[in-house]
Amino acid sequence: MSTCRLCAHAAAKGWWGPGARCGAHCGGCHRSWTAKAECHCTTCHRHFANYSAADLHLRTHGGGEQVEHLDPAKLRDRNGRAKLTADERGVWHQFKGERPAHWRGAA
């Protein structure tokens, strides 16, 4: 398994290391982030603006014992509009009502 500088330092020292500039880091995909509200799925390695957005990509089966990770790009509302849209950093956002100008055309 490949590792990054942060993971190697954490394995040896128990912390991310000097100059890491990250609040959290995923050892599976090596993504780092500092925003406390953001949510990272450690199974499919998609990154979300908040827990509500992350919850939209999960479906449970078998009484909640099996979890399916859906592709956020394929999630649609009743009108066929995207429920989640990724920004330039690859963070998936949920929108309510009017979309911000930089999201227009993304659905």
KAHU-V365627 format. One record per run of one state. SS is the DSSP state (hx for helix, st for strand, lp for the rest). FROM is the first residue (numbers start at 0). TO is the last residue. If there is no record, write none. Layout:
ss=SS from=FROM to=TO
ss=SS from=FROM to=TO
//
This chain:
ss=lp from=0 to=3
ss=hx from=4 to=12
ss=lp from=13 to=22
ss=st from=23 to=24
ss=lp from=25 to=30
ss=st from=31 to=32
ss=lp from=33 to=37
ss=st from=38 to=39
ss=lp from=40 to=45
ss=st from=46 to=47
ss=lp from=48 to=49
ss=hx from=50 to=55
ss=lp from=56 to=56
ss=st from=57 to=60
ss=lp from=61 to=64
ss=st from=65 to=68
ss=lp from=69 to=70
ss=hx from=71 to=73
ss=lp from=74 to=74
ss=st from=75 to=75
ss=lp from=76 to=80
ss=st from=81 to=81
ss=lp from=82 to=82
ss=st from=83 to=85
ss=lp from=86 to=89
ss=st from=90 to=93
ss=lp from=94 to=99
ss=hx from=100 to=102
ss=lp from=103 to=106
//
